[in-house]
């Protein structure tokens, strides 16, 4: 691993630690991003698109994931009867959570207080922590973030053997789905998404081949936290700009909790999941502390012309149809009204 790159990322992480991982003002968020060109340029952040708020949230999630991974590596799940003493790695993870303001005692506290709490977690003095341990801990976080961002390229779906194929993240398969669309020119696609904020390239590729698109996405009125405003902007841009005048897109907003992410594009079926994560920057009793994420979850791909792929395709089509006709799913006219699209 490039030691210079790790050091650069660690220095950028220090700026985020000093600010604390809280819901900062737009001005402070932008300043932090501008001072973090390496972190901002990593793939897990770039998939957020051009919205600085989304980039900030994706970057914060990458930091939290890295700290959690350090804790998991140090303290794997043990039997209920075993109560082992915290390892050095577990104490380091706790120190990092205190440093970034991810505990109830350090949330929204000053940089000095958070450093003191981190030092306490390691049973060392504040002065020793800030001079001798802090940089090393931040470099450990930098290494985990870099490891997560530097995945190996996935073989093309056109070169794979028949069967089902697994991809690590949504980003790993997106370019290949777009390639498939441009080559095969499918006539129809059904898509089940939480948000359209990161699906624009696939939707535009389908538009360019004149495909009929049936799109289910979450109702932003049923979503809390930073996702809501982003979802509204993405939907408005989609319908007002990218698909203005395109009459082969049918959109409905669903209101049930998001769980399945799926796309059936021609004979290709792409399935993933949405998972619910703990936003440790918010009090646990705040509903917004439970966030929906899907971009970095595993994805399974197959073709409905093959036996295994047909099982997934049939199941997805069944579940899509059920949700499309669910009593709480809004019809096209009502959905357009929520998004702010005038009647035609």
N, C-alpha and C positions, 0 to 999 in steps of 0.2 A: 504494500500500500504506500502511496506517495506521501512521505512524511511532511513535505511542505504544504501539500493540499490539506492534510489533516490539521496542520497548525493554522492555516488560513480559516478553515471552517470553525475551529475552536475559538479563534478570536471573534468571529462573527457571532458565535453562540454566546459569548460573554456579553455582547450588547443586548441580546434577548434576555439573558439572565438578569442583567442589571435593571432592565425595564420591568421584568416579571411577566410571566405568561398570563396576562389578564386581557380583558376586552378593552384594549387601549383605544384612544381616539384615532380617527382616520389620519390625522397629521402625524402622530407618533408611529402608527403602523407603516405608513409610507416611508418615513425616515429610516425605520429599522430595515425595511426591505432594500432601500437604496444603499444602505451601508453593508448589505449582505449579498453582494453580487454572486458569490459562489453558491451559497445556499439557495438563492432565488433561481439560479440556473439549473438546479438538479431536477431530474425527471419527475420525482414525486411532487414537486412544486409546480413545474411547468404544465402538468396535466390540469391544473386548476384554471388555465386560460389567462386572459389578460386582466381580470378583476383583481385589484390589489387586496381587497378584503378576503377573497377566496384564497389567493396566494398565501396570505398571512395565516389563515386557518389551516391550510394544508401543511404549511411549514411547521406550525405549532404542533400539529398532530404527528409529524415526523419526529419532532423532538421528544414528545411524550412517549411515542412508540419505542424510541431508542432507549430512553431511561427505563421503561418497563421491561425491555428485553434484557438490559443489564441486570435488573432485579430477578428476572426469571432464570437467567443463566446461572445466577448465584444461588437461587433458592428454588429448585424444581419442586413440584408438588410432592408432599410427603403424606404418609398415612395419618389418619386423624389422631392416632395414639402418640405419634412422634411429635415432640416439640423441640426441635433442634435449636441451638443457640444461633442467632443471626451470624452469617458468614461476613467476611470483610466486604465481599461484593454486594451483599444485601444492604449493608450499612452504607456503602457508597451510593447505591440507588436511592436510599432514603435521604442521604445528604443532597443528592441532585434534586430530588423533589422539593426539598426545603429551599434550595438555592433558587430554583425557578418559580417558587411560590405556588406549588401544587399541593400543599397540605393546608389543613384548616388553621394551623398556627402561623403559617407564613403567607397566606393569600392576602394580597394587597398591603403587605408590610414593606418596610424600607429595605434597601439593598443590604445595609449593615445588619439589620435584624435577621434577614434570611441567611446571610453568611454565618452569623452566630449560631443559628439553628442547625445549619449544615455541619458546622464544626462540632456541635454537641452530639450529632448523630454519629460522628466518628471518634468521639471522646478525645478531642484535641482542642487546643486553644484557637480563638478566632484569628489571632495573628499568624499562627502556624498554618492554619487552613488557607488563608488568602494568599500567603507567600509561597507555600510549598505543596499544597494539595489541590487547590482549585483548578489550576490550568490542566493538571493531569486528568481530573475528572471530566472536564469539558472536552479534552482530546478523546477520551473514551466514548463520549456521546457522538463526537464527530466521526469516529471510526464506524460506529453502528449505522449512522445515517448514510455514510458513504457506501458501506456494504449493501444496504438496502437499495441504494440508487444505482448500483453498478451491476445489474443483472446481465446475464449472457443473452445474446440475440436468439429468438425462437425460430426454428425452421419454418419455412413457408408451409401453409396449409396445402399448397399445390404439390409439395414434395413429400408429404407424409403418407405413411402406410394407412390403409383403411382402418377404421375404428374410431375411438374417441380420443381427443387430444386435450391436454391440460396446459393452461397458461397461468403464469404467476399473478398477473394483474390485467386489468382491463386495457391498459395502455399497450401491453404486449400483443394484443390481438386486433386492436383497432385498425392499424394500417393494413393488415391482411384482409380484414373484412371489406375495407374500401377497395383494395385491389380486386377482390372477388367481385364486388359490385360492378366495377368498371369493365372487367373481362366478361362476366357472365350476363350482365344486364338483366337482373331479375325483374319480374313484372309486379311482384307483390312483396311487402315486408310487414311483419307485425313486431312491434317493439314495446316492451314493458320496462319503464325507467322510473327512477325516483325523481330525477331532474333532467332537463335538457341542456344544462349548462356545459356539459362536456361531450354531448353527443352530436353537436352541430356538424362535424365533418362527415359522419356516417349519413345523417339525414340529408345533407346537401348532395352527397354522392348519389343517394337514391333519387333525389329530385332530378339530378342531371341525366339519369337514364329513364326518366318519366315513369317511375314505379308508383304503384298505389301503396300508400303508407297508412297503417292503422297504429296509432300511437297512444299508449296509456302512460300517463305520468301523474305524480302525486299532486293533490290539490294543495297549493301553497297556503290556503287558509287553515289547513290542518297541521301546518308545520311551524315549529317555534325556533327561536334563535336566529343565527345569521343566515341559515339556509333560505328563509322565506323571501327576503328581498332579492337574493340572488336568483332564486327560482322564478320570481315574477319578471325580473329583467330578461332572463334567458327566454322565457316563453313569449314575452312581448316582442323581443328582437326576432325570434323564430317566425312568428306569424306576420309581423309588420314589415319585416325586411326580407329574410331568406325565402319565405314561402308566400309572400304577398302575390295574390292572383293565381296561386297553384291550387287546382281544384281536386287533386288526388291525395290530399292529406286529410285524414279524419282523426281528430284529437278529442280524447276524453280525459277528465281528471278523476282519479280514484281517491277514496277517502279512508281506506283501511290502512293499517300500519304497513310500511314497505318491508318486504322480505325477499321476494324473488326478483331477479333482474334477468331479462331474457330477450332474445331477438331471433326471429325466424326470417331469414333473408334468402329468398329462392329456396334452394335445397339445403342451405346452411342453417344450423341451429346453434346458438351461442347462449350459454346459461351461466349465470353467476348469482351472487347473493348480496343482500344488504345486511349489515350487522350493526348493532347498537353499542356505542362506546360511551365511556364515562368522561365527560368534560370536567377534569379535575380543577379547572379554574373557577368553576361555579359551585355554589353550595349544593350539596347532594339533594336537598329538598326542592330545588328549582327544576321544573320540568325540562327546561332547556339544557340541563346537565346531561341528558341522554341524547346523543347525536347519532344520526344515521350516516354510515360510510359504506362505500362500495368500490371505489376506484382501485383499491389495492387488495381486493379479495380475489381468490382464485376463480378461473373461468374454465368451463368445459365446452368443447366444440365438437360437432359431428355433422354428418350429412344424412338427411332423411332418406337417401337412396340406399343406405346401409342399415343393417338390422339394429345395431346399437343406437345409431343416430335416430332411427325411426321411433324407438322407444321414447327418447327425450323429446323429439319433435311432437309426437302425439300428446304427451303429457303437457308440454308447454302450451300447445294449442288449446287443450281443454281448460287449463287454468286461465289462459288469456281470455277465452270466451266467457268464463264464469265471472271474471273481474270486469270485463267490458259491459256485462249485463247486470252487474251487482246493483242492488237497490240504492246504495250510497254513492255509486259512480255517477258523475254528472254528464248529461248528454252534451253533444257538440255545441249547441246554442248556449246553454248555461255556462259551459266551460269557457267559451269565447268571451262571455260577459265578465267573468271573473278576471280574465287576462286583460280585458280592456279592448277587445276587438269589436269594432262597430258592426252592426247587422249589414249584411250585403244587400 
